[in-house]
Amino acid sequence: MRLLVTGSLGQLGRALKARLEQGRCPDEWLDVEADWADLAEIDISSDASVAAWFESHERYDVVINCAAMTNVDGCEADFGRAFDANALGPMNLARACAQTDTTLVHVSTDYVFSGTQEGERTEADAPCPISAYGRSKLAGEGLALSGNPRTHVVRTAWLYGEGKNFVATMLRLASTHSEVTVVDDQLGNPTSADDLAGEILRIALTDAYGVWHCTNEGICSWADLAEEVFALAGVACTVKRCTSEQYKAANPQAADRPRFSALANARLAATIGNTMRPWKDALRDYIGH
Ligand SMILES: NC(=O)c1ccc[n+]([C@@H]2O[C@H](COP(=O)([O-])OP(=O)(O)OC[C@H]3O[C@@H](n4cnc5c(N)ncnc54)[C@H](OP(=O)(O)O)[C@@H]3O)[C@@H](O)[C@H]2O)c1
């Protein structure tokens, strides 16, 4: 098995590396020959950069694209850059994969949904993004799927792992603040990068191409998540709850975020099984780590 991981220094890229190096993966991956590439090695937004890499390396069985512009507010401020990384990037990878019958796993987001409807979204629900990030990611999904018939699009949400993320930010703030103000009317699924990596390695082995939802189980608000982080870490920091409108008034440059973007892992449950844990269990492992 030959594997290429792009965006390898991001949260998900690092989680995949840890799993494969520690053998915490399906047996099929145990003898994998993996190449790990971040922006310095492959700029996925450049077709020349992608083509040069593929031409100078042996054929891959699987490519997992973890590269993306994930700064939601940054995407709002520079849609061109967001589109290059999040839409043209997966298109370039899909085209390269199509030439060698390679499976592409492309990672996407709950922010492809508008969030106007309560409850959980399944893979059958129609996306309708409300931010530049969401629009660039939705375009990337379509280009990845149409560019290579062997494409899995795996949508996840509220990711935390090794790197910059909400959980780490809350822990950092708690070391200098006794109170933090957090939005409590946006609901989603906090998801461990390590758990997602494990599920992606299972999905990549199937030929059931198309869109998958993959998040830890259970729904909460950002404020609920912050409170759970402080409780698990045993830090005395109070969460002051605010609405999205109040947050936006204080941070006018912030992109709009969906109110209800929780995902149901419907396809996993109906096919290879949904092994994603409740979000609080995964968070406990992350904080206790
Ligand atoms: N983080 C979340 O909460 C979240 C939620 C839902 C979905 N997702 C999706 O999950 C996937 C993984 O997210 P993550 O949190 O692991 O991301 P991350 O930590 O931000 O890592 C992304 C990596 O991609 C690199 N990169 C950016 N532009 C690139 C380009 N043009 N070519 C090659 N590499 C590039 C980044 O490098 P630099 O750091 O140098 O820019 C970084 O190392 C992404 O597709 C993301 O959209 C994330």
The ligand as a Tripos MOL2 file, in Angstrom:
@<TRIPOS>MOLECULE
LIG
   48    52     1     0     0
SMALL
NO_CHARGES

@<TRIPOS>ATOM
      1 N1        -10.2580   22.5520   11.9480 N.am      1 LIG1
      2 C1        -11.5750   22.3420   11.9720 C.2       1 LIG1
      3 O1        -12.2730   22.6700   12.9530 O.2       1 LIG1
      4 C2        -12.2570   21.6540   10.8190 C.ar      1 LIG1
      5 C3        -13.6410   21.4890   10.8420 C.ar      1 LIG1
      6 C4        -14.2710   20.8660    9.7640 C.ar      1 LIG1
      7 C5        -13.5210   20.4250    8.6860 C.ar      1 LIG1
      8 N2        -12.1890   20.6120    8.6770 N.ar      1 LIG1
      9 C6        -11.4250   20.1490    7.5140 C.3       1 LIG1
     10 O2        -10.5500   19.1170    7.9450 O.3       1 LIG1
     11 C7         -9.3610   19.1420    7.1600 C.3       1 LIG1
     12 C8         -8.1600   19.1320    8.0770 C.3       1 LIG1
     13 O3         -8.2380   20.2700    8.9330 O.3       1 LIG1
     14 P1         -7.0910   20.6110    9.9920 P.3       1 LIG1
     15 O4         -7.7580   21.2350   11.1590 O.co2     1 LIG1
     16 O5         -6.1940   19.4290   10.1590 O.co2     1 LIG1
     17 O6         -6.3320   21.7590    9.1780 O.3       1 LIG1
     18 P2         -5.0310   22.5650    9.6180 P.3       1 LIG1
     19 O7         -4.5650   22.1440   10.9540 O.co2     1 LIG1
     20 O8         -5.3180   24.0120    9.3610 O.co2     1 LIG1
     21 O9         -3.9390   22.0510    8.5610 O.3       1 LIG1
     22 C9         -4.0270   22.3340    7.2060 C.3       1 LIG1
     23 C10        -2.6330   22.1720    6.6350 C.3       1 LIG1
     24 O10        -2.7050   22.4260    5.2270 O.3       1 LIG1
     25 C11        -1.6300   23.2960    4.8860 C.3       1 LIG1
     26 N3         -1.9650   24.0340    3.6630 N.ar      1 LIG1
     27 C12        -2.6870   25.1810    3.5530 C.ar      1 LIG1
     28 N4         -2.7780   25.5350    2.2560 N.ar      1 LIG1
     29 C13        -2.1030   24.5880    1.5430 C.ar      1 LIG1
     30 C14        -1.8180   24.4110    0.1720 C.ar      1 LIG1
     31 N5         -2.2360   25.2710   -0.7470 N.pl3     1 LIG1
     32 N6         -1.1000   23.3320   -0.1960 N.ar      1 LIG1
     33 C15        -0.6440   22.4540    0.7380 C.ar      1 LIG1
     34 N7         -0.8610   22.5740    2.0450 N.ar      1 LIG1
     35 C16        -1.5870   23.6340    2.4510 C.ar      1 LIG1
     36 C17        -1.4780   24.1880    6.0940 C.3       1 LIG1
     37 O11        -0.2420   24.8380    6.0870 O.3       1 LIG1
     38 P3         -0.1310   26.2950    6.7830 P.3       1 LIG1
     39 O12        -0.4440   26.0790    8.2310 O.co2     1 LIG1
     40 O13         1.2810   26.6810    6.5040 O.co2     1 LIG1
     41 O14        -1.1500   27.1580    6.1040 O.co2     1 LIG1
     42 C18        -1.6170   23.1600    7.2230 C.3       1 LIG1
     43 O15        -0.4150   22.5020    7.5000 O.3       1 LIG1
     44 C19        -9.4870   20.3630    6.2420 C.3       1 LIG1
     45 O16        -9.9530   19.9620    4.9900 O.3       1 LIG1
     46 C20       -10.5450   21.2120    6.9140 C.3       1 LIG1
     47 O17       -11.2400   22.0320    5.9890 O.3       1 LIG1
     48 C21       -11.5220   21.2090    9.7260 C.ar      1 LIG1
@<TRIPOS>BOND
     1     1     2 1
     2     2     3 2
     3     2     4 1
     4     4     5 ar
     5     4    48 ar
     6     5     6 ar
     7     6     7 ar
     8     7     8 ar
     9     8     9 1
    10     8    48 ar
    11     9    10 1
    12     9    46 1
    13    10    11 1
    14    11    12 1
    15    11    44 1
    16    12    13 1
    17    13    14 1
    18    14    15 2
    19    14    16 1
    20    14    17 1
    21    17    18 1
    22    18    19 2
    23    18    20 1
    24    18    21 1
    25    21    22 1
    26    22    23 1
    27    23    24 1
    28    23    42 1
    29    24    25 1
    30    25    26 1
    31    25    36 1
    32    26    27 ar
    33    26    35 ar
    34    27    28 ar
    35    28    29 ar
    36    29    30 ar
    37    29    35 ar
    38    30    31 1
    39    30    32 ar
    40    32    33 ar
    41    33    34 ar
    42    34    35 ar
    43    36    37 1
    44    36    42 1
    45    37    38 1
    46    38    39 2
    47    38    40 1
    48    38    41 1
    49    42    43 1
    50    44    45 1
    51    44    46 1
    52    46    47 1
@<TRIPOS>SUBSTRUCTURE
     1 LIG1         1 GROUP 0 **** ****
